[in-house]
Amino acid sequence: MERKEEIWDLLVCAHLRDLTFSWVESGEVEQPYRDLLCHNNDMTSTLSGFHGGEVELQIFEEGSESECYFREVLLKVGAKPVEYGLIRIFLENFPEGLGSAIREGKKPLGTILNESGLEYFSRPGGFLKIPAQNFQPDFFPSSGGGFLFGRYNKIIGRQNKLLARIIEILPNEKA
């Protein structure tokens, strides 16, 4: 399965190779996570609209390999965590100047893309259902059991160039 191979290097990159999850269809994603994940838009503006505020970026870890820049991040609205993400960004596929804005780490990728006017779209490759007991980072509120949801997503630019591959995991909105 292609998405399993693609997602693996993202998990290894962030030391989450033992994460247990299931691939699910969009109809199996519970609300409000379905509205937040099952679309072709960027997560930054989707989360900003849902939570009613500007999304800020916190970088846990970052680095570079031959063709990409990667980072492990937390997106927040105010003090509230709204997404944990693992992202591989293919800087050579961006116009000159955007790479330095991305590497600065001051704004989420979605904000930079939207402010730049660059044409792009999201192409979700699958949805993740994660038993809450298997992913309990200290930066997420307690899930109280149940499941967390996320998606594997590709951001595609003009001429079908791959801009980024991302795993996006949402905290429990019911906590």
SVG drawing of the C-alpha trace seen along z (x, -y; Angstrom):
<svg xmlns="http://www.w3.org/2000/svg" viewBox="-20 -37 41 39">
<polyline fill="none" stroke="black" stroke-width="0.4" points="0.0,0.0 1.6,-3.3 0.4,-5.5 1.8,-3.0 5.2,-3.3 5.0,-7.1 3.7,-7.6 6.5,-5.3 9.3,-7.8 7.3,-10.5 6.8,-8.3 10.4,-7.4 11.4,-11.0 9.6,-11.9 10.4,-8.8 6.8,-7.6 7.4,-4.3 5.5,-2.4 2.3,-4.4 -0.7,-2.1 -3.4,-3.3 -6.0,-2.1 -6.7,-3.5 -10.4,-4.5 -12.7,-5.9 -13.9,-9.5 -17.4,-8.3 -15.8,-6.5 -14.2,-9.7 -16.3,-11.0 -17.6,-14.6 -16.2,-17.2 -13.1,-15.6 -14.7,-14.7 -15.3,-18.4 -11.8,-19.3 -10.0,-16.5 -12.1,-15.3 -11.6,-18.1 -9.1,-19.3 -8.3,-22.6 -5.3,-23.5 -5.5,-22.7 -4.3,-26.1 -7.3,-28.0 -9.7,-25.2 -8.5,-25.1 -8.5,-28.9 -12.1,-29.0 -13.2,-26.2 -11.3,-27.6 -11.9,-31.3 -8.4,-32.5 -5.0,-32.8 -3.1,-29.5 0.4,-29.7 3.4,-27.4 5.5,-25.6 8.4,-23.5 9.6,-20.6 12.2,-19.3 13.5,-20.1 16.1,-19.1 17.1,-18.6 17.8,-15.7 19.0,-15.8 15.8,-17.0 13.6,-18.1 13.2,-20.0 11.2,-18.2 9.8,-19.2 7.6,-18.0 5.2,-20.7 2.3,-21.7 -0.3,-24.1 -2.1,-26.2 -4.9,-28.8 -3.9,-30.8 -2.8,-28.3 -5.0,-25.5 -3.2,-22.8 -5.2,-22.2 -3.0,-19.9 0.2,-17.8 1.9,-17.5 4.9,-15.8 5.8,-17.4 8.3,-16.9 8.6,-20.0 10.2,-19.8 11.7,-23.3 13.0,-23.0 9.4,-22.9 8.6,-26.3 9.3,-29.7 12.4,-31.5 11.9,-33.3 9.3,-31.1 11.9,-28.6 13.5,-31.1 10.0,-32.0 9.3,-28.3 12.7,-27.7 12.2,-30.8 9.5,-28.8 7.4,-31.8 4.3,-30.8 2.5,-27.5 3.0,-26.4 -0.6,-27.0 -0.4,-30.6 2.7,-31.1 1.1,-29.5 -2.1,-31.5 -0.2,-34.8 2.0,-34.1 -0.9,-33.6 0.8,-30.4 -1.7,-28.0 -1.9,-24.7 -4.4,-22.1 -4.4,-19.4 -4.8,-15.7 -5.6,-13.6 -4.3,-10.1 -6.1,-8.5 -7.5,-9.0 -6.1,-7.7 -8.0,-6.4 -5.7,-6.2 -6.5,-4.5 -6.1,-7.4 -4.1,-5.2 -1.5,-4.8 -0.9,-8.5 -0.9,-10.5 1.6,-13.4 1.9,-15.8 1.0,-18.7 -2.5,-17.3 -5.3,-17.4 -6.3,-14.0 -8.5,-12.2 -10.3,-10.2 -10.1,-7.1 -11.7,-6.6 -9.9,-7.6 -8.0,-10.4 -8.2,-11.1 -5.8,-12.4 -5.0,-12.4 -2.1,-11.7 -2.0,-14.6 0.0,-15.8 0.1,-19.5 0.4,-19.8 1.4,-22.9 1.4,-24.0 2.3,-21.5 1.5,-18.8 4.7,-19.4 4.8,-17.8 5.2,-20.6 4.8,-18.7 3.7,-15.4 2.1,-15.7 0.6,-13.6 -1.9,-15.7 -3.3,-14.5 -6.0,-16.3 -6.5,-16.4 -9.7,-15.3 -12.3,-18.1 -14.6,-16.6 -12.1,-16.9"/>
</svg>
